[in-house]
Amino acid sequence: MATVNPLLQQIDAIAKEKGVEPEIIISAVQDALEAAARKRYKTEALRARFNQESGQLELYAVKRIVDEVTDPSTQISLTEAQELYGDEAEVDMEIEFPRPTEDLGRIAAQTAKQVIFQKVREAERENVYAEYSERIGEVLNGMVKRFENGDIIMELGRVEAQLPRKEQSRAENYNVGDRLRAVVRGVNRSAKGPQIVLSRTDPALLIKLFEQEVPEIYDGTVMIRGAVREAGDRAKVAVYSRERDVDPVGACVGMKGTRVQSIIRELRGEKIDIVEWSEDSILFVTNAISPAKVQRVSIVDDVEKVMEVIVEDRQLSLAIGKKGQNVRLAAKLTGWKIDIKSEEDKRREVEAQFGELEAGAGEAAADGAEPVPAVADEGGGLAASDAAEGSEAGEPRAADATEGAEAAPEQTADGGEPIDAAAAEDEGAGPVAAEAGPPEDGTVTAESADAENLGASGELKTETGEPSNTQS
């Protein structure tokens, strides 16, 4: 039975211990031998080779065949090479000359040891980085090993990971030796090797815990469509069932709450709201506001995704939550901006809006109550349309509308107080009418009597200026 070389045994043992391939160890040993021999053979080009059959390290000085030698330590002439190897030797070929390794000394051996350790450590770091870069978002079990400036160093088998202070829940306290589950947040390269960053506050931890505890989520029957957390206080999870006969909320809660209670214990008492996801945004927001009861939901702005939620007066504080926590988590979960109001607040808002509308209508009515002057054209006469309307309606037209307009300029220009009809007649201006003048026979129409012929004494007058027996 052939004996195994001790060096090969040592290489295999180191490879298994560090989790690297034996070829990496062999390459490190060859590099270490070259670095150690360089202190002895300073000017020569060296090459180390590990002989797999004999299990020995071999060292060679490499020289290149040239026509004219300029550096004897690294070059050899074509003539000398042909004397050694015959006609097979050609220009630019390399010839290896064996060099002894037994007399390298203690310093060279120490240098070789350092090089081997460095190469193996680099290979180990690369393996760790490649392994955990593919496991981002995965939940790992670890043990608290020590504390460093508020950060927790956890032991994950043969590697260490960091749980930063910002990724720790405020409601949790840890001691050395405690076992925790955390999600891999990322892997960073550093001078000391890859740094695995863990998190206890990431929503991915909550999702992975549900996948581990709820078989329906693991096999895909129930899907988690979203999860938001405020670590240590409250969390909301939206679930959806792909089968009509499976209740997604009931599957996550479990018999008497056994499934969700195990997750709450792992998160050290964090409250979890499990709501049913829906394609209908209004229904989804209604579910997300739970445990508060919603009266009605309306979309304020579909583009900006703003909703108004009305709840009972006694449910308002429950819907908002402690320091706005419930509505804040619901907004994050649904992606909508949520404005919560009580029924009393909404009633007051509606009353205020009606009051503003009534006030605006009153102002408009007050503006319209002022006397409307006769519309005159640029020449001072009545508009043709008004005159035409009066003629078509069979109403008598004023005998001299132009003179009436000139006699009362303030009435046609600025819409001032109506002019006394009697005073206008005394000056020979003729009677004043809003649409058309009264008939020449002295009779007064019902439409124009009040506005045209009221005198200063409040008596109704005819064109003759005599008071009438009929009181207005």
KASULMO-V747783 format. One record per residue. SS is DSSP state (h for helix, s for strand, l for the rest). Layout:
ss
SS
SS
This chain:
ss
l
l
l
l
l
h
h
h
h
h
h
h
h
h
h
h
h
h
l
l
l
h
h
h
h
h
h
h
h
h
h
h
h
h
h
h
h
l
l
l
l
l
l
l
s
s
s
s
s
s
s
l
l
l
l
s
s
s
s
s
s
s
s
s
s
s
l
l
l
l
l
l
l
l
s
s
s
h
h
h
h
h
h
h
h
h
h
h
l
l
l
l
l
s
s
s
s
s
s
l
l
l
l
l
l
h
h
h
h
h
h
h
h
h
h
h
h
h
h
h
h
h
h
h
h
h
h
h
h
h
h
h
h
l
l
l
l
l
s
s
s
s
s
s
s
s
s
s
l
l
s
s
s
s
s
s
l
l
s
s
s
s
s
l
h
h
h
l
l
l
l
l
l
l
l
l
l
l
s
s
s
s
s
s
s
s
s
s
l
l
l
l
l
l
s
s
s
s
s
l
l
l
h
h
h
h
h
h
h
h
h
h
h
l
h
h
h
h
l
l
l
s
s
s
s
s
s
s
s
s
l
l
l
s
s
s
s
s
s
s
s
l
l
l
l
l
l
h
h
h
h
h
h
l
h
h
h
h
h
h
h
h
h
h
h
h
l
l
l
l
s
s
s
s
s
s
l
l
l
l
h
h
h
h
h
h
h
h
l
l
l
l
l
s
s
s
s
s
s
s
s
l
l
l
l
s
s
s
s
s
s
l
h
h
h
h
h
h
h
h
l
h
h
h
h
h
h
h
h
h
h
h
h
h
l
l
s
s
s
s
s
s
h
h
h
h
h
h
h
h
h
h
h
h
h
h
h
h
h
h
h
h
h
h
h
h
h
h
l
l
l
l
l
l
l
s
l
l
l
l
l
s
l
h
h
h
h
h
h
h
h
h
l
l
l
l
l
l
l
l
h
h
h
h
h
h
h
l
h
h
h
h
h
l
l
l
l
l
l
l
h
h
h
h
h
h
l
l
l
l
l
l
l
l
l
l
l
l
l
l
l
l
l
l
l
l
l
l
h
h
h
h
l
s
l
l
l
l
l
s
s
l
l
l
l
l
s
l
l
l
l
l
